[in-house]
Amino acid sequence: MLSTFKFRLNPFLLANLFTWAALITLNTTFYLFLSIRSKTWVGEIDAYFKGVLENIVLLVIFFFYRYRIDKFREKETSELIGKVFYVGFVSVALSLLWFIVITFLRSNFWGDNSTLLNSFYLWSMLLAVNFLTYSFFIFRILIFRQSPKYVVWVWNTFIYIFFASLIFNFFDFPFQSLPYLATLGILVAISLLFCVNMHWVAYLSTPAKLRNIGILVLISLFGAYFAYLIFYYYNKGIMLYDIGFSVYVVGLLAFVLIYATVAILVLLFNIPTTSVYKKKIEEILAFQQLTQSLQVGSSEQDIYQALLQNALQVTQADAGFLEIKADNQIIASAIEYSDARLVRNALKDKISDYEQIDNLMLLEEAMQGYGSVMIKTLYNKKKEVLGKIILLKVQEEGFNSEHQDLLDTFGKQASISIENYQLLGQVIEKEKLQQELDIAEKVQKSLLPKNLQFHESIEIFGFSESAKSVGGDYYDIFKVSPNRAYIVIGDVSGKGTSAAFNMAQMKGIFQSLAQLDMSPEYFLLYANQAVSQCFEKTSFITITLLLVDTEKKTLTMARAGHCPTLYYNAQTQTADYIQDKGLGLGIMRNKAYTKFIATTQMSYHTGDIIFLYTDGISEAKNPQEEEYGYERLKDFFAQNIHLPIDVLQTRLIESVREFSQGLPPYDDYTCVIMRFV
């Protein structure tokens, strides 16, 4: 109610009603005055005053609808045309209602009274201007849709000419005068120009076009009704004010009738093209669906089905199948798998170069009940064959060159989609692998002890740095008594998560065996049995095991296929490798393994150093494919033996990296350095 109340108090509307009421009152008063005076008296009303009142009414209505209709810009076309019909219907109905009233009054009370005719004329012209101005701005919205830039400039010029035509209302120009006809001619010409810009027609469906044709015919009849009133009463010559014959009003009428009539014709002639336009839209949507079919989580079969279904849709084929070269599979739609294989085999028999054809159309081939066949080969960016799309139609000559061109375009898009899917799979697989490597690296670091120190008479330091591909390097310490401990360094075969998993198992095995406090010889024997049972046959472990006794100051060493231990003797100031036999754990999985176990027992002295390491250090290579090697490692120790062991380790890694000359490490750098103090 509140919104309605505000609408009624709109200042534009109030001014409109006031001025029009003033015009009607002036007209009625004048005729009443004439009826009292003698028939020879002729009264005149100032044309300027009449023009002022008329222009105020026209401008109020113009600006009222100018701002009120702006909010309809986002409405659909059919809804906008429907609004014009509604306003026109109400305007004509009110005009006819007033005509019925005055006809009744003239027949029963007033007789042939010109005052009633003038009041009907003025009332009808008010309704006409209201209807025409409303239509004017609704059609403006349609004209501006999908319009080029010049249309805005032309429209503004059109408005200025309308405003200029209001000057004629201050003078009594006859209809046949040159200024009147020239101005009206310009308005008609511009109206015809706007009819060129009807892009909105193309977006309507066939039912919408037929419905709007009917509505526009009625709108044209409403306009024709008001045009009839204007010309009929103009020719009768009994109107005190020929307001309807204003250039402004006739120009509005001409614009509405011209645009509505041309719109009817354009809609009528565009009906046959609707199906073509709809088909093009479906093709575009099919391509859009094809690009959207590549979704994370979709299976490969889902992607192929989407490709095939879209191909069938855009070419209107009855059946088809997709032949994927990678795994020699066939994906069929609207045809049995067995029939698809028969069609493919028949095509191979008939076409000698079947594997090499790119785009082929067979229009008179009866294969498994199908009269037409179309084939498109799919390629990736490297021009490698991904597969083929084979489409089938029951009727002969069911495909044409347009279908062939369409399938060619679709095939290129399909090739991109298939290749993108495969690339996406590779990216996902790579990401999974990277995640596994990250997990493996975290597992590897968590398995390594943070502190190796177990007795005040020994300085011990461990270091491990992973290469890009996580290996199975491992070191650990197991304290079995206050003065005795096992120290182990090893290398598990394999890379990534498998190596990390094997490291975890190996740590568990060694920790269990350490609790039994056995000799290194038996330690390796039982460790080999456990590895043989727990690890895959392709997996093995190389280790060096030390049993340190700080009370007796002895070392018992056993090597299972690992790198030779470098020992520095402080008394002789020499560094040598301890070479003894040994076979990796898990290589020989029976009792004969005992023959390959050898232990070395020795006493150590203050200042002696033991260096345990993995092959990532000794086998590091430079660009010339030379290895760092045992001799270079031995020389490094001879030159840097005086350094603290943590600094010694740092300088060693720097030496290896300097030797590699920037090449990334192929294997992990792992070492354990011990100094007896």
C-alpha positions in Angstrom: 0.0 0.0 0.0 2.8 2.4 0.9 4.5 1.9 -2.4 1.2 2.4 -4.3 0.6 5.6 -2.3 4.0 6.9 -3.1 3.4 6.1 -6.7 0.2 8.2 -6.8 2.0 11.1 -5.3 4.8 11.1 -7.9 5.4 14.7 -8.8 5.7 13.9 -12.5 2.3 12.2 -12.5 0.7 15.1 -10.5 2.0 17.7 -12.9 0.8 15.6 -15.8 -2.8 15.3 -14.5 -2.9 18.9 -13.5 -1.9 20.3 -16.8 -4.0 17.9 -18.8 -7.0 18.7 -16.5 -6.3 22.4 -17.2 -6.4 21.8 -20.9 -9.7 19.9 -20.7 -11.2 22.5 -18.4 -10.2 25.3 -20.8 -11.6 23.5 -23.7 -14.9 22.8 -21.9 -15.2 26.4 -20.6 -14.7 27.8 -24.0 -17.4 25.7 -25.6 -19.8 26.5 -22.8 -19.1 30.2 -23.4 -19.8 29.7 -27.1 -23.1 28.1 -26.4 -24.3 31.1 -24.4 -23.0 33.7 -26.9 -24.5 34.3 -30.3 -23.5 32.0 -33.1 -21.6 34.8 -34.8 -19.2 35.3 -31.9 -15.9 33.6 -32.4 -13.6 33.2 -29.4 -9.9 32.7 -29.7 -7.6 31.1 -27.1 -3.9 32.0 -27.3 -1.9 29.3 -29.2 1.2 30.0 -27.1 -0.7 29.2 -23.8 -2.1 26.1 -25.4 1.4 25.0 -26.5 2.8 25.6 -23.0 0.2 23.3 -21.4 0.6 20.6 -24.1 4.4 20.6 -23.9 4.3 20.4 -20.1 2.1 17.3 -20.4 4.3 15.6 -23.0 7.6 16.3 -21.1 6.2 15.1 -17.8 5.1 11.8 -19.4 8.5 11.5 -21.2 10.7 11.9 -18.1 8.3 9.9 -16.0 8.8 6.8 -18.2 12.4 7.7 -19.0 13.5 7.0 -15.4 10.8 4.5 -14.5 11.5 2.0 -17.3 15.3 2.0 -16.7 14.9 -0.7 -14.1 13.5 -3.1 -16.8 16.9 -3.4 -18.5 17.6 -6.9 -17.2 14.1 -8.2 -18.1 13.7 -10.9 -20.8 12.6 -9.8 -24.3 9.2 -11.6 -24.1 8.5 -10.0 -20.8 9.3 -6.5 -22.1 7.0 -6.9 -25.1 4.3 -8.2 -22.8 4.5 -5.1 -20.8 3.9 -2.9 -23.9 0.9 -5.1 -24.7 -0.6 -4.6 -21.2 -0.2 -0.8 -21.3 -1.7 -0.6 -24.8 -4.6 -2.9 -23.9 -5.5 -0.8 -20.8 -5.1 2.5 -22.8 -7.4 1.3 -25.6 -9.9 -0.1 -23.2 -10.2 3.1 -21.2 -10.5 5.1 -24.4 -13.4 2.9 -25.6 -15.0 3.0 -22.2 -15.1 6.8 -22.3 -16.5 6.7 -25.9 -19.3 4.4 -24.7 -20.1 6.9 -21.9 -20.2 10.0 -24.1 -22.2 8.1 -26.7 -24.8 7.3 -24.0 -24.8 11.0 -22.8 -25.2 12.3 -26.3 -28.1 9.9 -27.1 -30.0 10.6 -23.9 -29.2 14.1 -22.6 -26.9 16.5 -24.5 -27.5 15.6 -28.1 -24.9 16.5 -30.7 -22.5 18.2 -28.3 -19.0 19.0 -29.5 -17.8 19.5 -26.0 -18.2 15.8 -25.3 -16.4 14.9 -28.5 -13.5 17.2 -27.5 -13.3 15.7 -24.0 -13.2 12.2 -25.6 -10.5 13.3 -28.0 -8.4 14.8 -25.3 -8.8 11.8 -23.0 -7.9 9.4 -25.8 -4.8 11.5 -26.7 -3.7 11.4 -23.1 -3.9 7.6 -23.2 -2.3 7.5 -26.6 0.7 9.6 -25.5 1.0 7.4 -22.4 1.0 4.2 -24.4 3.3 5.5 -27.1 5.9 6.9 -24.7 5.9 3.7 -22.7 6.4 1.7 -25.9 9.1 4.1 -27.0 11.3 3.4 -24.0 10.7 -0.3 -23.9 11.7 -0.6 -27.6 14.8 1.5 -26.7 15.9 -1.3 -24.3 15.5 -3.8 -27.2 17.4 -1.6 -29.6 20.4 -1.2 -27.2 20.8 -4.9 -26.8 23.9 -6.2 -28.6 24.1 -2.8 -30.4 27.2 -1.1 -31.9 28.4 2.1 -30.4 26.9 4.4 -33.1 23.4 3.4 -32.0 23.7 5.4 -28.7 24.7 8.5 -30.7 21.9 8.1 -33.2 19.4 7.6 -30.3 20.5 10.8 -28.6 20.1 12.7 -31.8 16.6 11.1 -32.2 15.7 12.5 -28.7 16.9 15.9 -29.5 14.8 16.1 -32.7 11.8 15.1 -30.7 12.4 17.8 -28.2 12.9 20.3 -31.0 9.6 19.3 -32.5 7.8 20.6 -29.4 8.4 24.1 -30.8 5.7 23.4 -33.4 3.1 23.2 -30.6 3.4 27.0 -30.0 2.2 27.7 -33.6 -0.6 26.6 -35.8 1.4 24.9 -38.6 -0.8 23.0 -41.0 -0.1 19.4 -41.6 1.0 20.0 -45.2 3.6 22.6 -44.3 7.2 21.9 -45.2 8.7 22.3 -41.7 6.2 19.9 -40.3 6.7 17.3 -43.0 10.5 17.6 -43.0 10.8 17.1 -39.2 8.4 14.1 -39.4 10.3 12.7 -42.3 13.6 12.8 -40.3 11.9 11.0 -37.4 10.5 8.3 -39.7 13.9 7.8 -41.4 15.7 7.3 -38.0 12.9 5.0 -36.9 13.7 2.8 -40.0 17.4 2.9 -39.2 16.7 1.5 -35.7 14.9 -1.5 -37.3 18.3 -2.7 -38.6 19.4 -3.4 -35.1 17.2 -6.3 -34.0 19.8 -8.7 -32.6 17.4 -9.8 -29.8 15.3 -11.8 -32.3 18.1 -14.4 -32.8 18.0 -15.4 -29.1 14.3 -16.4 -29.1 13.0 -19.9 -29.5 10.4 -20.8 -32.1 7.5 -20.8 -29.5 8.7 -17.4 -28.2 8.9 -16.0 -31.7 5.4 -17.1 -32.5 4.0 -15.7 -29.2 5.8 -12.4 -29.7 4.5 -12.1 -33.3 0.9 -12.3 -32.0 1.6 -9.8 -29.2 3.3 -7.3 -31.6 0.3 -7.6 -34.0 -2.0 -6.5 -31.2 0.4 -3.7 -30.3 0.3 -2.5 -33.9 -3.5 -2.6 -33.8 -3.5 -0.5 -30.6 -1.3 2.0 -32.4 -3.5 1.9 -35.5 -6.5 2.6 -33.3 -5.0 5.8 -31.9 -3.8 6.8 -35.4 -7.3 6.4 -36.7 -8.6 8.7 -33.9 -6.0 11.4 -34.7 -6.6 11.5 -38.5 -10.4 11.0 -38.1 -10.9 14.0 -35.8 -8.4 16.1 -37.7 -10.4 15.6 -40.9 -13.7 16.4 -39.1 -12.2 19.8 -38.1 -14.4 20.2 -35.0 -11.6 19.9 -32.5 -10.6 23.0 -30.6 -7.1 21.6 -30.1 -5.5 19.3 -32.6 -3.1 17.9 -30.0 -2.9 14.5 -31.6 -1.5 16.0 -34.8 1.5 17.4 -33.0 4.8 16.4 -34.7 5.9 15.0 -31.4 2.9 12.7 -31.1 2.8 11.6 -34.7 6.5 11.0 -34.6 6.1 8.7 -31.5 3.2 6.9 -33.3 5.3 6.4 -36.5 8.2 5.0 -34.5 6.1 2.5 -32.5 4.2 1.3 -35.6 7.3 1.1 -37.8 9.4 -0.8 -35.2 6.5 -3.2 -34.2 5.7 -3.9 -37.9 9.3 -4.6 -38.9 9.8 -6.7 -35.7 6.9 -8.9 -36.8 8.4 -9.4 -40.3 11.9 -10.1 -38.8 10.5 -12.6 -36.4 8.4 -14.2 -39.1 11.4 -14.6 -41.5 13.6 -15.8 -38.7 11.4 -18.8 -37.7 13.0 -21.2 -40.3 16.5 -20.3 -39.0 15.6 -21.0 -35.3 16.4 -24.7 -35.6 19.7 -23.9 -37.2 20.6 -21.5 -34.5 19.4 -24.0 -31.9 21.6 -26.6 -33.4 24.6 -24.2 -33.3 23.9 -23.5 -29.7 23.8 -27.2 -29.0 27.2 -27.6 -30.8 28.7 -24.9 -28.7 27.3 -26.4 -25.5 28.6 -29.8 -26.5 32.1 -28.3 -26.9 31.7 -26.6 -23.6 30.6 -29.9 -21.9 33.6 -31.5 -23.5 36.0 -29.1 -21.9 34.2 -29.4 -18.6 34.3 -33.2 -18.7 37.9 -33.1 -17.6 37.3 -33.1 -13.9 39.5 -34.2 -11.0 38.2 -37.5 -9.8 36.7 -38.5 -13.1 37.7 -41.9 -14.3 39.3 -42.5 -17.7 36.1 -44.3 -18.8 34.0 -41.3 -17.8 36.1 -39.0 -20.0 35.9 -41.3 -23.0 32.1 -41.7 -22.6 31.7 -37.9 -22.5 33.8 -37.5 -25.7 31.7 -40.1 -27.5 28.3 -38.8 -26.4 29.1 -35.3 -27.4 30.4 -36.4 -30.8 27.1 -38.3 -31.4 25.1 -35.3 -30.3 26.8 -32.7 -32.6 26.7 -34.9 -35.7 23.3 -36.5 -35.0 24.8 -40.0 -35.5 22.8 -43.1 -34.6 25.7 -44.9 -33.0 29.4 -44.8 -32.6 32.5 -46.0 -30.8 35.8 -44.7 -29.7 38.9 -46.8 -30.4 41.8 -46.1 -27.9 45.2 -47.1 -29.3 47.1 -47.1 -26.0 45.3 -50.2 -24.6 43.5 -51.3 -27.8 40.1 -50.9 -26.1 36.7 -50.0 -27.7 34.2 -47.8 -26.0 30.7 -48.1 -27.7 27.5 -46.1 -27.5 24.1 -47.1 -29.0 25.8 -50.2 -30.4 26.8 -53.5 -29.0 30.5 -54.0 -28.2 30.6 -57.1 -30.5 29.0 -55.2 -33.3 31.5 -52.4 -32.9 34.4 -54.8 -33.2 32.8 -56.3 -36.4 32.4 -52.8 -37.9 36.0 -52.0 -37.1 37.3 -55.3 -38.6 35.1 -54.7 -41.7 36.6 -51.2 -42.1 40.1 -52.6 -41.7 39.4 -55.1 -44.4 37.9 -52.6 -46.7 40.3 -49.7 -46.2 43.9 -50.7 -46.9 45.4 -47.8 -45.1 43.0 -47.8 -42.2 45.6 -47.0 -39.6 46.9 -44.0 -41.6 43.6 -42.3 -42.5 42.9 -38.9 -40.9 39.3 -38.0 -41.9 37.1 -40.3 -44.0 33.4 -40.5 -44.9 31.8 -43.5 -46.4 28.2 -42.8 -47.5 27.0 -46.1 -49.2 28.5 -48.8 -47.0 26.2 -51.4 -45.5 28.1 -52.7 -42.4 26.1 -54.3 -39.6 23.0 -52.5 -40.7 24.5 -49.0 -41.0 24.6 -47.2 -44.3 27.0 -44.3 -43.5 30.3 -44.3 -41.7 32.5 -41.4 -40.7 36.0 -41.8 -39.2 38.2 -39.3 -37.5 41.7 -40.0 -36.2 42.7 -38.3 -32.9 46.3 -36.9 -32.5 48.2 -35.4 -29.7 50.4 -32.4 -29.9 53.3 -34.6 -31.0 51.2 -35.9 -33.9 51.0 -39.3 -32.3 47.8 -41.3 -32.8 45.7 -41.4 -29.7 42.8 -43.3 -31.3 39.8 -43.0 -33.6 36.2 -41.9 -33.4 33.9 -43.9 -35.7 30.3 -42.6 -36.1 27.5 -44.5 -37.8 24.1 -43.7 -39.4 21.5 -46.1 -40.5 20.5 -44.2 -43.7 22.8 -44.0 -46.7 24.4 -40.6 -47.3 23.5 -39.7 -43.8 26.6 -37.5 -43.3 27.7 -34.5 -45.3 30.7 -32.2 -45.6 29.3 -30.0 -42.8 29.3 -33.1 -40.5 32.8 -33.9 -41.6 34.1 -30.4 -40.8 32.2 -30.5 -37.5 33.7 -33.8 -36.5 37.2 -32.6 -37.6 36.8 -29.6 -35.2 35.4 -31.8 -32.5 38.1 -34.3 -33.0 40.8 -31.7 -32.4 39.0 -30.7 -29.2 38.6 -34.3 -28.2 42.3 -34.9 -28.8 43.1 -32.0 -26.5 40.8 -33.4 -23.8 42.2 -36.9 -24.0 45.8 -35.6 -23.9 44.9 -33.2 -21.1 43.4 -36.1 -19.1 46.5 -38.2 -19.6 48.7 -35.2 -18.6 46.6 -34.7 -15.6 47.0 -38.3 -14.7 50.8 -37.9 -15.0 50.7 -34.8 -12.9 48.6 -36.5 -10.2 50.9 -39.5 -10.3 54.0 -37.3 -10.0 52.4 -35.5 -7.1 51.6 -38.8 -5.4 55.2 -39.9 -5.9 56.5 -36.6 -4.5 54.2 -37.1 -1.5 55.5 -40.6 -1.0 59.1 -39.3 -1.2 58.4 -36.6 1.3 56.9 -39.2 3.7 59.9 -41.5 3.1 62.3 -38.7 3.9 60.4 -37.9 7.1 60.4 -41.6 8.0 64.1 -41.9 7.3 64.9 -38.9 9.5 62.7 -40.1 12.3 64.5 -43.4 12.3 67.9 -41.8 12.7 69.0 -41.1 16.3 69.4 -37.5 17.3 72.3 -38.2 19.7 74.9 -41.0 19.4 76.9 -40.1 22.5 76.9 -43.1 25.0 80.2 -42.8 26.9 82.4 -39.9 28.0 85.6 -41.5 26.5 84.2 -41.4 23.0 83.3 -38.5 20.8 80.8 -39.7 18.2 79.0 -37.7 15.5 76.5 -38.9 12.8 75.3 -37.2 9.6 72.9 -38.0 6.8 71.7 -35.9 3.9 69.1 -37.2 1.5 69.4 -37.0 -2.3 66.4 -36.1 -4.5 65.5 -39.8 -4.6 65.3 -40.9 -1.0 67.5 -43.9 -0.4 67.8 -46.3 2.5 70.9 -45.1 4.3 70.7 -45.8 8.0 72.9 -45.5 11.2 72.1 -46.2 14.8 73.5 -47.0 18.3 72.2 -49.6 20.7 73.6 -49.4 24.3 73.6 -52.9 25.9 75.5 -51.9 29.1 77.1 -48.8 30.6 80.4 -49.6 28.8 79.2 -51.6 25.8 77.2 -50.5 22.7 76.5 -51.6 19.1 77.1 -49.0 16.4 75.7 -49.8 13.0 75.6 -48.2 9.6 73.8 -49.6 6.6 72.3 -49.1 3.2 68.9 -50.7 2.4 68.3 -51.5 -1.3 65.5 -49.6 -3.0 64.3 -46.0 -3.1 61.4 -44.0 -1.7 58.7 -45.4 0.6 59.9 -49.0 0.1 63.4 -48.1 1.3 61.9 -46.2 4.3 59.6 -49.2 5.2 62.6 -51.6 5.0 64.6 -49.2 7.2 61.8 -49.3 9.8 61.8 -53.1 9.8 65.6 -53.2 9.9 65.6 -50.9 13.0 63.2 -53.2 14.7 65.2 -56.3 13.9 68.5 -54.7 15.2 66.9 -53.3 18.3 65.5 -56.8 19.2 68.8 -58.5 18.6 70.8 -55.9 20.6 68.8 -56.9 23.7 70.3 -60.4 23.5 73.8 -59.0 23.9 75.4 -61.4 21.4 78.7 -61.3 19.5 78.7 -59.5 16.1 79.0 -62.8 14.3 75.7 -64.2 15.7 74.2 -60.7 15.4 74.6 -60.8 11.6 73.6 -64.5 11.4 70.2 -63.9 13.1 69.8 -60.6 11.3 70.2 -62.4 8.0 67.5 -64.9 9.0 65.1 -62.1 9.9 65.7 -60.2 6.8 65.2 -63.3 4.7 61.8 -63.8 6.2 60.6 -60.2 6.3 62.0 -58.7 3.2 61.1 -59.4 -0.4 63.6 -61.5 -2.3 64.7 -58.6 -4.4 65.7 -56.6 -1.2 68.9 -56.8 0.7 70.9 -54.7 3.2 74.6 -53.9 3.5 75.9 -53.0 7.0 79.0 -52.5 9.1 78.5 -53.5 12.8 80.8 -52.4 15.6 80.7 -53.6 19.2 82.5 -51.1 21.4 83.7 -52.0 24.9 85.0 -48.9 26.7 86.1 -50.9 29.7 88.4 -53.2 27.8 89.1 -50.6 25.1 88.3 -53.1 22.3 86.5 -53.0 19.0 84.8 -56.1 17.5 83.8 -55.4 13.9 81.8 -57.4 11.3 81.0 -56.2 7.8 78.1 -57.5 5.6 78.9 -56.3 2.1 79.3 -52.6 3.2 82.0 -50.1 2.4 85.3 -50.8 4.1 85.9 -48.9 7.4 88.5 -46.2 7.5 90.6 -46.4 10.7 93.1 -43.8 11.8 95.8 -45.0 14.2 97.0 -42.1 16.4 100.2 -43.9 17.5 101.5 -44.5 13.9 99.6 -41.5 12.5 98.4 -43.5 9.5 94.9 -44.1 8.0 94.0 -47.5 6.5 90.9 -49.4 5.4 89.9 -52.5 7.3 89.3 -55.1 4.6 87.4 -58.2 5.6 85.0 -60.5 3.8 81.3 -60.2 4.2 78.0 -60.6 2.3 74.9 -58.4 2.5 72.0 -59.4 4.6 69.2 -61.1 2.5 71.4 -62.1 -0.4 72.0 -65.6 0.7 68.9 -66.9 2.6 70.1 -70.2 4.1 72.6 -71.5 6.8 75.5 -71.3 4.3 75.5 -67.6 5.1 77.7 -68.3 8.1 80.6 -69.0 5.8 80.6 -65.4 4.7 80.7 -63.9 8.1 84.1 -62.6 9.4 84.9 -60.5 12.4 87.8 -58.3 13.3 88.8 -57.6 16.9 91.2 -54.9 17.9 92.2 -52.6 20.7 92.0 -48.9 20.3 94.0 -46.0 21.8 93.4 -42.4 22.7 93.3 -40.3 19.5 92.2 -43.1 17.2 89.4 -42.3 14.7 86.9 -44.6 13.0 85.1 -43.4 9.9 81.9 -45.3 8.8 80.2 -44.2 5.6 77.9 -45.2 2.8 78.7 -45.5 -0.9 77.0 -42.1 -1.6 80.3 -40.5 -0.5 82.8 -42.8 -2.0 81.0 -43.1 -5.3 80.1 -39.4 -5.8 80.9 -38.4 -9.4 82.0 -35.3 -11.2 81.0 -34.2 -14.7 83.9 -36.3 -16.1 82.3 -39.4 -14.5 85.2 -39.8 -12.1 84.4 -41.1 -8.6 85.5 -39.5 -5.4 87.0 -42.9 -4.5 88.7 -44.5 -1.5 92.1 -42.9 -2.0 90.8 -39.4 -2.2 88.8 -40.1 1.0 91.9 -41.5 2.7 94.0 -38.5 1.7 91.4 -36.1 3.0 91.5 -37.7 6.4 95.3 -37.6 6.5 95.2 -33.8 5.9 92.4 -32.9 8.2 92.7 -35.4 11.1 93.5 -32.7 13.6 90.0 -31.1 13.3 87.1 -31.7 15.7 84.9 -34.5 14.3 81.9 -32.2 13.7 84.1 -29.8 11.7 85.8 -32.8 10.0 82.4 -34.1 8.8 81.4 -30.6 7.5 84.7 -30.2 5.6 84.3 -33.7 4.1 80.9 -33.0 2.7 82.2 -29.7 1.3 85.1 -31.6 -0.3 82.7 -34.1 -1.9 80.4 -31.3 -3.3 83.4 -29.4 -4.6 84.6 -32.5 -6.4 81.1 -33.1 -7.9 81.3 -29.5 -9.4 77.6 -28.8 -8.9 76.2 -32.1 -10.0 73.3 -33.2 -7.7 74.0 -36.2 -5.5 72.9 -39.5 -6.9 72.7 -41.1 -3.5 72.5 -40.1 0.1 75.5 -38.7 2.0 75.7 -40.6 5.3 78.6 -41.1 7.7 79.5 -41.8 11.4 82.8 -40.5 12.9 84.2 -41.7 16.2 87.2 -40.4 18.1 88.5 -42.1 21.3 89.6 -39.6 24.0 
